[in-house]
Structures are given as structure tokens and as C-alpha cells.
Amino acid sequence: MEIVPTTNPAQKKQAGLDELQFRKAELRQQIQQQKELISTSSQRLLSPASISSYILGSFQKSLNLVDGLLIGYKMVRSFRRLIRRFR
């Protein structure tokens, strides 16, 4: 014969409340972690740029400018050649 433990509704309710309290604590911890992540991200985004990133950024901009000028010059030359052919 098997003995089946009996649980009354009060015990089930207490177990449910314990689970809810545990879940609530977990969620609060996750919210706190997300707040810290948002805080560090906003500080990193809003902080002034370092000198090295400024120098590298201006160098990259100048390279892009030179590249654009060269491409523009090549396009103008090819258009001139096309126009001369049709004359």
C-alpha cells in the first residue's frame, strides 16, 4: 500500500507565495543589472572622445575626401571621353 502525502490548500498557497517572492527577487536583480548596463552605455556614449579617436577620425575623413576626389576625377574623365566620341 502506497502512502500519498496530503497537502492542504494553505500549504499550496504558501508554496506559491514563496515561488512568487523568489521570482520577484530574480526580476529585481535583472532590472538592476539592466539599469547598470544602460548607465554604463550612456556614460560611454556621452563622454568626450579621446584624442586618439579624434586623430583617427580626422585621418579617416581626409582619406575619404581624397578617395571621393579621385573617383570624381575619374568620372569626369570618362564623361569627357564619351562626349568627345559623339562629336
Secondary structure, 3 states (H helix, E strand, C coil): CCCCCCCCHHHHHHHHHHHHHHHHHHHHHHHHHHHHHHHHHHHHHHCCCCHHHHHHHHHHHHHHHHHHHHHHHHHHHHHHHHHHHHC
